Amino acid sequence: MSLPELPAPTRRIYCNRTLNLRSIQVVGFDMDYTLIHYRTEAWERHAFDHAKRLLLERGWPVRAFELDPSFAQLGLILDLELGNIVKANRFGFIKKALHGTSPLSFETYREIYARELVDLSEGRWRFLNTLFALSEAHLYAQCIDLLDAGALPDAEGPMSYRDVYDVVRKAIDDVHMRGDLKREIMADPDRFVELDPDLPLALQDLRHAGKKVALITNSEWFYTTAMMSYAFDRYLDGAGWRSLFDVVIVAARKPDFFHARNPIFEIVDDDDGLLRPVVGPLEEGGAYLGGHAWLLEELFGIAGQQLLYVGDHIFSDVNVSKKMHRWRTALVVRELEEDIVALEAFKAKQKELSERMEQKARLEHDASHVRLELQRKRRGYGPPVAESANVLESRFHELRSELVALDEAIAPLAREASQLMNPRWGLVMRAGNDKSHLARQIEKSADIYMSRVSNLLAQTPFVYLRSPRGSLPHDSGPAGGAQ
């Protein structure tokens, strides 16, 4: 038989901490944007329009607002104190910023943030760590423009940028709480849901390899059954989506699910979601509402390192499950595919850019030494310098001219590199040459990450995922240290 080749880079699993999938006994999955992937623009445009309607009812002049799907991206951060949207690197240094919808110049944002570091534990910052937040970010930015223009209703009184966020956030929350958006998705799932034919087989492989499979979602029972039936049943020859799971838990209230012992109810009627309190342990094959992680560990007789949880939310899914229970963690980052495609397309230019940057480092090194020799010659100290001051000065100016010419060649390449994937923000996982704040959060919280759950299909339930050797600036030698 011919064995399959390794999957394309967009469909691989990337490893932060070594994970032997053979040692995993239970695999749990979130649903929204994990097992069910939405057409982001369609979903976010609908959420945006519903929230806009609520703001119109409040008297805010937002009728002309339209969603720009490219305006925001995963991993950006709202500065509620200044009304800005920023992108930070792994250390929290801000690399790009908008005020409302307007870009801040390099000089302006450096002046504002020269002494500021993003610390997500502070209430000032709001991290856009899920695709559900993209419409919220653009709506907030446009409302900041209204506030700055003095266009918000007088009845609101004086408002801060944080006050504006609170109103926008409540509108977005109300959209989800009222259920109008979910009913529209259930009525026309073809419009909102992107099907993945590989996904049911990937889950079947896990179960037939002897692993228990759980669904743990914050969505309600009526919505979960509708979405899972739509996305899975067509591929299961009549078995139905419930056949893929050893237990189903809805309305889990994550992150509380991982740290609070909430009551749990059994769903005893699939059609109307009739509930009864659970007395005693859970049972395999059951469907439940609420509860907590300890019940799941008790059901399968496992704990910690034997359970892998897969979700799309850094904090509600992977961070808290690792912190509270030491579960192994996997993050689904759908925009990773776009990052990788953009990087692959830019590979030849990136090679040229890297070579030119190495050349620039060498020229800067030479220019610095010539300048130092000229300084010593003129001030009469240090080892004797054979060349005259005029010769040294001439050589220094030659090197500076070469550097200016080289910078002119580097500038368009560097500008193109900074605009890959998104012309405003660049790559999701990078901030300039460094890792983005999002990439750092993924590195800290997720043992593995991937663009979609079906990437498990090519890797098999028996894969041993090894983290790469961590790189340090001095690994590449003196040249690397000089760059």
Secondary structure in CASP SS format (residue, H / E / C, confidence):
PFRMAT SS
TARGET T0000
AUTHOR 0000-0000-0000
METHOD secondary structure of the structure
MODEL  1
M C 1.00
S C 1.00
L C 1.00
P C 1.00
E C 1.00
L C 1.00
P C 1.00
A C 1.00
P H 1.00
T H 1.00
R H 1.00
R C 1.00
I E 1.00
Y E 1.00
C E 1.00
N C 1.00
R C 1.00
T C 1.00
L E 1.00
N E 1.00
L H 1.00
R H 1.00
S H 1.00
I C 1.00
Q C 1.00
V E 1.00
V E 1.00
G E 1.00
F E 1.00
D C 1.00
M C 1.00
D E 1.00
Y C 1.00
T C 1.00
L C 1.00
I E 1.00
H E 1.00
Y E 1.00
R C 1.00
T H 1.00
E H 1.00
A H 1.00
W H 1.00
E H 1.00
R H 1.00
H H 1.00
A H 1.00
F H 1.00
D H 1.00
H H 1.00
A H 1.00
K H 1.00
R H 1.00
L H 1.00
L H 1.00
L H 1.00
E H 1.00
R C 1.00
G C 1.00
W C 1.00
P C 1.00
V C 1.00
R C 1.00
A C 1.00
F C 1.00
E C 1.00
L C 1.00
D C 1.00
P C 1.00
S C 1.00
F C 1.00
A C 1.00
Q C 1.00
L C 1.00
G C 1.00
L C 1.00
I E 1.00
L E 1.00
D E 1.00
L C 1.00
E C 1.00
L C 1.00
G C 1.00
N E 1.00
I E 1.00
V E 1.00
K E 1.00
A E 1.00
N E 1.00
R C 1.00
F C 1.00
G C 1.00
F C 1.00
I E 1.00
K E 1.00
K E 1.00
A E 1.00
L E 1.00
H E 1.00
G C 1.00
T C 1.00
S E 1.00
P E 1.00
L C 1.00
S C 1.00
F H 1.00
E H 1.00
T H 1.00
Y H 1.00
R H 1.00
E H 1.00
I H 1.00
Y H 1.00
A C 1.00
R C 1.00
E C 1.00
L C 1.00
V C 1.00
D C 1.00
L C 1.00
S C 1.00
E C 1.00
G C 1.00
R C 1.00
W E 1.00
R E 1.00
F E 1.00
L C 1.00
N C 1.00
T C 1.00
L H 1.00
F H 1.00
A H 1.00
L H 1.00
S H 1.00
E H 1.00
A H 1.00
H H 1.00
L H 1.00
Y H 1.00
A H 1.00
Q H 1.00
C H 1.00
I H 1.00
D H 1.00
L H 1.00
L H 1.00
D H 1.00
A C 1.00
G C 1.00
A C 1.00
L C 1.00
P C 1.00
D H 1.00
A H 1.00
E H 1.00
G C 1.00
P C 1.00
M C 1.00
S C 1.00
Y H 1.00
R H 1.00
D H 1.00
V H 1.00
Y H 1.00
D H 1.00
V H 1.00
V H 1.00
R H 1.00
K H 1.00
A H 1.00
I H 1.00
D H 1.00
D H 1.00
V H 1.00
H H 1.00
M H 1.00
R H 1.00
G C 1.00
D H 1.00
L H 1.00
K H 1.00
R H 1.00
E H 1.00
I H 1.00
M H 1.00
A H 1.00
D C 1.00
P H 1.00
D H 1.00
R H 1.00
F H 1.00
V E 1.00
E E 1.00
L C 1.00
D C 1.00
P C 1.00
D C 1.00
L H 1.00
P H 1.00
L H 1.00
A H 1.00
L H 1.00
Q H 1.00
D H 1.00
L H 1.00
R H 1.00
H H 1.00
A C 1.00
G C 1.00
K C 1.00
K E 1.00
V E 1.00
A E 1.00
L E 1.00
I E 1.00
T C 1.00
N C 1.00
S C 1.00
E C 1.00
W H 1.00
F H 1.00
Y H 1.00
T H 1.00
T H 1.00
A H 1.00
M H 1.00
M H 1.00
S H 1.00
Y H 1.00
A H 1.00
F H 1.00
D H 1.00
R H 1.00
Y H 1.00
L C 1.00
D C 1.00
G C 1.00
A C 1.00
G C 1.00
W H 1.00
R H 1.00
S H 1.00
L H 1.00
F C 1.00
D C 1.00
V E 1.00
V E 1.00
I E 1.00
V E 1.00
A C 1.00
A C 1.00
R C 1.00
K C 1.00
P C 1.00
D H 1.00
F H 1.00
F H 1.00
H H 1.00
A C 1.00
R C 1.00
N C 1.00
P C 1.00
I E 1.00
F E 1.00
E E 1.00
I E 1.00
V C 1.00
D C 1.00
D C 1.00
D C 1.00
D C 1.00
G C 1.00
L C 1.00
L E 1.00
R E 1.00
P E 1.00
V C 1.00
V C 1.00
G C 1.00
P C 1.00
L C 1.00
E C 1.00
E C 1.00
G C 1.00
G C 1.00
A E 1.00
Y E 1.00
L E 1.00
G E 1.00
G C 1.00
H C 1.00
A H 1.00
W H 1.00
L H 1.00
L H 1.00
E H 1.00
E H 1.00
L H 1.00
F H 1.00
G C 1.00
I C 1.00
A C 1.00
G H 1.00
Q H 1.00
Q H 1.00
L E 1.00
L E 1.00
Y E 1.00
V E 1.00
G E 1.00
D C 1.00
H C 1.00
I H 1.00
F H 1.00
S H 1.00
D H 1.00
V H 1.00
N H 1.00
V H 1.00
S H 1.00
K H 1.00
K H 1.00
M H 1.00
H H 1.00
R C 1.00
W C 1.00
R E 1.00
T E 1.00
A E 1.00
L E 1.00
V E 1.00
V C 1.00
R C 1.00
E C 1.00
L H 1.00
E H 1.00
E H 1.00
D H 1.00
I H 1.00
V H 1.00
A H 1.00
L H 1.00
E H 1.00
A H 1.00
F C 1.00
K H 1.00
A H 1.00
K H 1.00
Q H 1.00
K H 1.00
E H 1.00
L H 1.00
S H 1.00
E H 1.00
R H 1.00
M H 1.00
E H 1.00
Q H 1.00
K H 1.00
A H 1.00
R H 1.00
L H 1.00
E H 1.00
H H 1.00
D H 1.00
A H 1.00
S H 1.00
H H 1.00
V H 1.00
R H 1.00
L H 1.00
E H 1.00
L H 1.00
Q H 1.00
R H 1.00
K H 1.00
R H 1.00
R H 1.00
G C 1.00
Y C 1.00
G C 1.00
P C 1.00
P C 1.00
V C 1.00
A C 1.00
E C 1.00
S C 1.00
A H 1.00
N H 1.00
V H 1.00
L H 1.00
E H 1.00
S H 1.00
R H 1.00
F H 1.00
H H 1.00
E H 1.00
L H 1.00
R H 1.00
S H 1.00
E H 1.00
L H 1.00
V H 1.00
A H 1.00
L H 1.00
D H 1.00
E H 1.00
A H 1.00
I H 1.00
A H 1.00
P H 1.00
L H 1.00
A H 1.00
R H 1.00
E H 1.00
A H 1.00
S H 1.00
Q C 1.00
L C 1.00
M C 1.00
N C 1.00
P C 1.00
R C 1.00
W C 1.00
G C 1.00
L C 1.00
V C 1.00
M C 1.00
R E 1.00
A E 1.00
G C 1.00
N C 1.00
D E 1.00
K E 1.00
S E 1.00
H H 1.00
L H 1.00
A H 1.00
R H 1.00
Q H 1.00
I H 1.00
E H 1.00
K H 1.00
S H 1.00
A C 1.00
D C 1.00
I E 1.00
Y E 1.00
M E 1.00
S C 1.00
R C 1.00
V C 1.00
S C 1.00
N H 1.00
L H 1.00
L H 1.00
A H 1.00
Q H 1.00
T C 1.00
P C 1.00
F C 1.00
V C 1.00
Y E 1.00
L E 1.00
R C 1.00
S C 1.00
P C 1.00
R C 1.00
G C 1.00
S C 1.00
L C 1.00
P H 1.00
H H 1.00
D H 1.00
S H 1.00
G H 1.00
P H 1.00
A H 1.00
G H 1.00
G H 1.00
A H 1.00
Q C 1.00
END
